[in-house]
Amino acid sequence: MISGDRNLAAGKRGAFYNTLEEFHKYWDRIDIICPKVIHIQGPTLDSSSLEGFENVFIHSSPWPLLMQPFWILRKGREIHQKQKFDLMTVHEYAPFYNGLGARWLWNKIKVPYVLEIHHIPGYPWAANLKEKVYRKWTRAFIKYDAAKAIAVRVVNQNQVPNFLQRAGVPAEKIKYIPSLYIDLEIFRPIGAEKAYDLIFVGRLVENKGINLFLETVKKLGVKAVIVGSGPLLESLKLKARDLKLEDQVIFHGWAKDSQEVAALLNRSKIFVMPSYNEGGPRVMLEAMACGVPVLATPVGVVPDVIKDKESGRVIDW
């Protein structure tokens, strides 16, 4: 697996970890090549087995992100010489270092690979100029990027497939395989006392619309909890202070596992997802499984899942 997800190498149990809890049971061995984890001091986490999964191994790059295609080529060839793996899956998005590395590796070992495109940065809406550039770049490059892949996996039924087809990816190569793996023994209503009016769960980056979430809390005068971390954390805390929301907004930080996410969802009245673009997100389905009403923008799987007012409300831009 060629991934841009650093959370596993950093020891965080997020969505990727939860996927592997079930996925690893069906394979003899899974090797995951990922970028360097910048905030970890000391030796690089290369060839380490993932805690709890004896057949999953993490290969974190020792090099800067711009060198990632070269790391994929080098480490991929090394793993193949030892393990003779049968398939590569490639989590792909602009600026395409995973896809480039996979294509270079394929040229050397001829092992088939599948591109996984969960979402298009900047589509359907861009949160900033960078996402606008990435959207145009994806439209121009994705046909070439997908040419040697045996398939292109998407996780929503319409939004990403429509974009890819307009960009020149053959429809027969696009395979819809949803990633809505929900553990209904964990994500279920538990009758907990409500402590928060609104809850946001996700990485704290611009495309998640987290600034809009804070402005909504201010306008409504409600109590909210923000679950997650990311590069915007400190600026969001400053904004909350400027908006005088210190007593209304709780910055919970990263939830340690699925049980903690489920508990926080159950203690909230409404789950809000104001994203500009998404592939899923799975957490919206987890909220619904907990019986928590949902307010979400029409991105990712939202149009696929929310069909009536009983399951949730779609926010119009």
C-alpha positions as CSV (number, residue, x, y, z in Angstrom):
1,M,0.0,0.0,0.0
2,I,1.3,3.4,-1.0
3,S,-0.3,6.0,1.2
4,G,0.1,9.7,2.1
5,D,-1.3,8.9,5.6
6,R,1.3,9.6,8.3
7,N,-1.0,8.8,11.2
8,L,-0.1,5.2,11.4
9,A,3.6,5.9,11.6
10,A,2.9,8.5,14.2
11,G,1.0,6.0,16.4
12,K,-2.5,7.5,15.9
13,R,-5.5,5.3,15.6
14,G,-7.6,7.1,13.0
15,A,-9.7,5.9,10.1
16,F,-6.8,4.1,8.4
17,Y,-6.1,2.1,11.5
18,N,-9.8,1.2,11.9
19,T,-9.8,0.0,8.3
20,L,-6.8,-2.3,8.9
21,E,-8.5,-3.8,11.9
22,E,-10.6,-5.8,9.5
23,F,-8.6,-5.6,6.3
24,H,-5.4,-7.2,7.7
25,K,-7.3,-10.5,8.3
26,Y,-7.5,-11.3,4.6
27,W,-3.9,-10.9,3.6
28,D,-0.7,-12.7,4.4
29,R,1.3,-9.5,4.7
30,I,0.6,-5.8,4.1
31,D,3.5,-3.3,3.6
32,I,2.6,0.4,3.8
33,I,5.0,3.0,2.3
34,C,4.3,6.5,3.6
35,P,5.9,9.9,3.9
36,K,8.2,11.1,6.7
37,V,6.6,11.8,10.0
38,I,8.0,15.3,10.6
39,H,7.2,15.8,14.3
40,I,8.7,12.5,15.5
41,Q,12.2,12.9,16.9
42,G,14.9,10.2,16.6
43,P,15.1,7.2,14.2
44,T,12.8,7.0,11.2
45,L,9.9,4.5,11.6
46,D,11.0,2.2,8.8
47,S,10.0,-1.4,8.5
48,S,8.2,-1.3,11.9
49,S,5.3,-3.7,12.4
50,L,2.1,-1.9,13.3
51,E,1.1,-2.3,16.9
52,G,-1.7,-4.9,17.1
53,F,-1.2,-6.2,13.6
54,E,1.7,-8.7,13.2
55,N,1.4,-8.8,9.4
56,V,1.3,-5.0,8.8
57,F,4.6,-3.2,8.3
58,I,5.1,0.6,8.1
59,H,7.9,2.1,5.9
60,S,8.1,5.8,6.7
61,S,10.4,7.8,4.4
62,P,13.6,9.4,5.9
63,W,13.5,12.1,3.1
64,P,11.5,15.3,2.5
65,L,8.1,15.0,0.8
66,L,9.4,16.1,-2.6
67,M,11.5,13.0,-2.6
68,Q,8.6,10.7,-2.0
69,P,8.4,9.2,-5.5
70,F,12.1,8.2,-5.2
71,W,11.4,6.6,-1.8
72,I,8.5,4.7,-3.2
73,L,10.7,3.3,-6.0
74,R,13.6,2.4,-3.7
75,K,11.6,0.9,-0.8
76,G,9.1,-0.8,-3.2
77,R,11.8,-2.6,-5.1
78,E,13.5,-3.6,-1.8
79,I,10.2,-5.0,-0.4
80,H,9.4,-6.8,-3.7
81,Q,12.8,-8.5,-3.8
82,K,12.1,-10.0,-0.3
83,Q,8.3,-10.5,-0.4
84,K,7.3,-10.8,-4.0
85,F,4.0,-9.0,-3.3
86,D,1.1,-9.5,-5.8
87,L,-0.7,-6.1,-5.8
88,M,-0.1,-2.4,-5.0
89,T,-2.9,0.0,-3.9
90,V,-2.0,3.7,-4.3
91,H,-3.8,6.4,-2.3
92,E,-3.6,9.2,-5.0
93,Y,-4.2,12.9,-5.0
94,A,-2.5,16.1,-6.1
95,P,0.5,16.7,-6.2
96,F,0.7,13.0,-7.4
97,Y,3.9,11.9,-5.7
98,N,2.3,8.5,-4.8
99,G,1.1,7.9,-8.4
100,L,4.4,8.9,-9.9
101,G,6.3,6.6,-7.5
102,A,3.9,3.8,-8.2
103,R,4.3,4.2,-12.0
104,W,8.1,4.2,-11.7
105,L,7.9,1.1,-9.5
106,W,5.6,-0.6,-12.0
107,N,8.0,0.1,-14.8
108,K,10.7,-1.9,-12.8
109,I,8.7,-4.8,-11.3
110,K,5.4,-5.0,-13.4
111,V,3.2,-5.7,-10.4
112,P,-0.3,-4.5,-11.1
113,Y,-1.6,-1.5,-9.1
114,V,-4.9,0.2,-8.3
115,L,-5.2,4.0,-7.8
116,E,-7.5,4.9,-5.0
117,I,-9.0,8.4,-5.4
118,H,-11.1,9.3,-2.4
119,H,-11.7,12.9,-3.3
120,I,-10.6,15.7,-5.6
121,P,-9.0,18.6,-3.8
122,G,-11.0,21.7,-4.7
123,Y,-14.0,19.8,-6.1
124,P,-16.9,20.6,-6.0
125,W,-15.7,23.7,-4.0
126,A,-12.2,25.0,-3.2
127,A,-11.4,26.2,0.2
128,N,-8.4,28.3,-1.0
129,L,-6.2,29.1,-4.0
130,K,-4.1,26.0,-3.5
131,E,-7.1,23.8,-3.9
132,K,-8.2,25.6,-7.1
133,V,-4.7,24.9,-8.5
134,Y,-4.9,21.2,-7.5
135,R,-8.3,20.8,-9.0
136,K,-7.0,22.1,-12.4
137,W,-3.9,20.1,-12.1
138,T,-5.9,16.9,-11.4
139,R,-8.1,17.6,-14.4
140,A,-5.1,17.9,-16.6
141,F,-3.0,15.1,-15.2
142,I,-5.3,12.3,-14.0
143,K,-5.7,10.6,-17.4
144,Y,-2.0,10.1,-17.7
145,D,-1.8,9.1,-14.0
146,A,-4.4,6.4,-14.4
147,A,-3.1,5.0,-17.7
148,K,-1.0,2.1,-16.3
149,A,-3.3,1.3,-13.3
150,I,-5.5,-1.7,-13.7
151,A,-8.4,0.1,-12.0
152,V,-9.3,3.4,-10.3
153,R,-11.1,2.9,-7.1
154,V,-13.6,5.6,-5.9
155,V,-15.6,5.7,-2.7
156,N,-18.6,7.7,-3.7
157,Q,-21.1,6.9,-6.5
158,N,-21.3,10.1,-8.5
159,Q,-19.1,13.1,-7.6
160,V,-15.6,11.7,-8.1
161,P,-16.5,9.3,-11.0
162,N,-18.1,12.1,-12.9
163,F,-15.0,14.3,-12.5
164,L,-12.7,11.5,-13.6
165,Q,-14.7,10.7,-16.7
166,R,-14.8,14.3,-17.8
167,A,-11.0,14.4,-17.3
168,G,-10.5,11.4,-19.6
169,V,-10.4,8.3,-17.4
170,P,-12.3,5.5,-19.1
171,A,-15.6,4.7,-17.3
172,E,-14.8,1.0,-17.4
173,K,-11.7,1.5,-15.4
174,I,-13.5,3.3,-12.6
175,K,-14.7,1.0,-9.8
176,Y,-17.0,2.1,-7.0
177,I,-16.0,0.4,-3.8
178,P,-17.3,2.3,-0.7
179,S,-15.2,2.7,2.4
180,L,-18.0,3.1,4.8
181,Y,-16.9,0.5,7.3
182,I,-19.0,1.0,10.4
183,D,-18.6,-1.1,13.5
184,L,-22.2,-1.1,14.7
185,E,-21.2,-2.6,18.0
186,I,-19.3,0.6,18.8
187,F,-21.3,3.2,16.8
188,R,-24.8,2.9,18.2
189,P,-27.1,4.9,20.4
190,I,-26.3,4.5,24.1
191,G,-28.7,7.0,25.7
192,A,-25.9,9.2,27.0
193,E,-26.7,12.6,28.5
194,K,-26.2,15.4,25.9
195,A,-23.4,17.8,26.8
196,Y,-22.9,19.6,23.4
197,D,-25.3,21.1,21.0
198,L,-23.0,20.7,18.0
199,I,-20.0,18.4,17.3
200,F,-17.4,18.6,14.6
201,V,-15.0,15.6,14.0
202,G,-12.2,15.8,11.6
203,R,-8.7,17.0,10.7
204,L,-8.4,20.7,11.3
205,V,-7.7,21.9,7.7
206,E,-9.3,24.5,5.5
207,N,-11.3,22.2,3.3
208,K,-13.2,20.9,6.3
209,G,-14.9,24.2,6.7
210,I,-14.0,24.4,10.4
211,N,-13.9,28.3,10.3
212,L,-17.5,28.2,9.2
213,F,-18.3,25.9,12.1
214,L,-16.9,28.4,14.6
215,E,-18.9,31.3,13.0
216,T,-22.1,29.2,13.2
217,V,-21.5,28.5,16.9
218,K,-21.1,32.3,17.5
219,K,-24.3,33.1,15.6
220,L,-26.4,30.5,17.3
221,G,-25.0,30.9,20.8
222,V,-24.7,27.2,21.4
223,K,-22.1,24.9,23.0
224,A,-19.9,22.8,20.7
225,V,-17.0,20.4,20.8
226,I,-14.3,20.1,18.1
227,V,-12.7,16.6,17.9
228,G,-9.5,16.4,16.0
229,S,-6.2,18.1,15.4
230,G,-4.3,19.6,12.5
231,P,-2.4,22.6,11.2
232,L,-5.2,25.1,11.9
233,L,-5.5,24.2,15.6
234,E,-3.7,27.2,17.0
235,S,-5.3,29.7,14.6
236,L,-8.7,28.3,15.5
237,K,-8.1,28.7,19.2
238,L,-7.2,32.3,18.5
239,K,-10.3,32.8,16.4
240,A,-12.5,31.3,19.2
241,R,-10.9,33.7,21.6
242,D,-11.5,36.7,19.3
243,L,-15.2,35.6,18.9
244,K,-15.4,35.2,22.7
245,L,-16.3,31.5,22.5
246,E,-14.0,30.3,25.2
247,D,-17.0,29.1,27.3
248,Q,-18.8,27.7,24.3
249,V,-16.3,25.7,22.3
250,I,-14.3,22.8,23.6
251,F,-11.2,21.8,21.7
252,H,-11.1,18.1,22.6
253,G,-8.1,17.2,20.4
254,W,-7.4,13.8,18.8
255,A,-9.7,11.0,20.0
256,K,-7.6,8.0,21.0
257,D,-9.9,5.4,19.4
258,S,-13.3,4.6,17.9
259,Q,-14.9,4.1,21.3
260,E,-14.0,7.7,22.3
261,V,-15.4,9.1,19.0
262,A,-18.6,7.1,19.6
263,A,-19.0,8.4,23.1
264,L,-18.5,12.0,22.0
265,L,-21.0,11.6,19.2
266,N,-23.6,10.2,21.6
267,R,-23.1,13.2,23.9
268,S,-23.9,15.6,21.1
269,K,-27.2,16.8,19.7
270,I,-26.2,17.5,16.1
271,F,-23.2,16.5,14.0
272,V,-22.1,19.2,11.6
273,M,-19.9,18.7,8.5
274,P,-19.4,22.0,6.6
275,S,-16.7,20.6,4.2
276,Y,-15.9,22.1,0.8
277,N,-14.8,18.7,-0.6
278,E,-14.7,15.2,0.7
279,G,-14.4,11.5,-0.4
280,G,-16.6,10.2,2.5
281,P,-16.5,11.1,5.2
282,R,-17.1,8.0,7.3
283,V,-17.6,9.9,10.5
284,M,-20.9,11.2,9.1
285,L,-22.2,7.7,8.9
286,E,-20.8,7.0,12.3
287,A,-22.9,9.9,13.7
288,M,-26.0,8.6,12.0
289,A,-25.3,5.1,13.4
290,C,-25.3,6.7,16.9
291,G,-28.7,8.2,16.1
292,V,-27.2,11.8,16.0
293,P,-28.9,14.1,13.4
294,V,-26.6,15.4,10.6
295,L,-26.1,18.7,8.9
296,A,-23.8,18.4,6.0
297,T,-22.8,20.0,2.7
298,P,-23.5,18.1,-0.5
299,V,-20.0,16.6,-0.9
300,G,-18.6,13.1,-1.1
301,V,-21.1,10.4,0.0
302,V,-23.6,12.9,1.3
303,P,-25.8,13.0,-1.8
304,D,-25.5,9.2,-1.9
305,V,-26.7,8.7,1.7
306,I,-28.9,11.5,2.8
307,K,-32.1,10.9,0.7
308,D,-34.8,12.3,3.1
309,K,-35.2,14.7,6.0
310,E,-35.3,11.9,8.5
311,S,-31.7,10.8,7.9
312,G,-30.2,14.4,7.8
313,R,-30.2,17.8,6.2
314,V,-28.0,18.9,3.3
315,I,-26.6,22.5,3.7
316,D,-27.0,24.5,0.5
317,W,-24.0,26.7,-0.4
